[in-house]
């Protein structure tokens, strides 16, 4: 009937998109089902009669979306109270600017804390580290793991700012 039989044996590579993400990608999901010749009526039947198949379809769609997004990601940021980890994901490697603030009264996630950082980035209260690392055999999984650890996709303005001040 459909190509769903293939997916019974596939394990999800990334993670399922959230309900909100799936809702936002509804037109794309409809196109995804259409590529498998699944009509709206058939999808309704699958959800009702074979919920495990519906779950697998959602997982496969999620993986496809993640693959597309991860293949385009160039910059990630992971900012906590006293640390900033800024990543530039180039073709060949992951580059990192790491910032550590040694002032326990500062929270870089706040406007006030980040303002303090911008005024004091050259002080003894701020340490920097730069590093680069080759990708493993699965570049997109390396990126996904950073996201799972709390990094968010950005346009890279902060990384580029650091690149300029470090020259």
Secondary structure, DSSP 8 states (H G I E B T S, - for coil): --THHHHTT---SS----HHHHHHTHHHHHHHHHHTT--HHHHHHHHHH-HHHHHHHHHHHHHHHHHHHHHH--EEEEE-SSEEEEEEE-SSEEEEEEEEE--TT--TTSHHHHHHHHHHTTSTTEEEEEEEEE--S-HHHHHHHHHHTT-EEE-SHHHHHHHHHH-
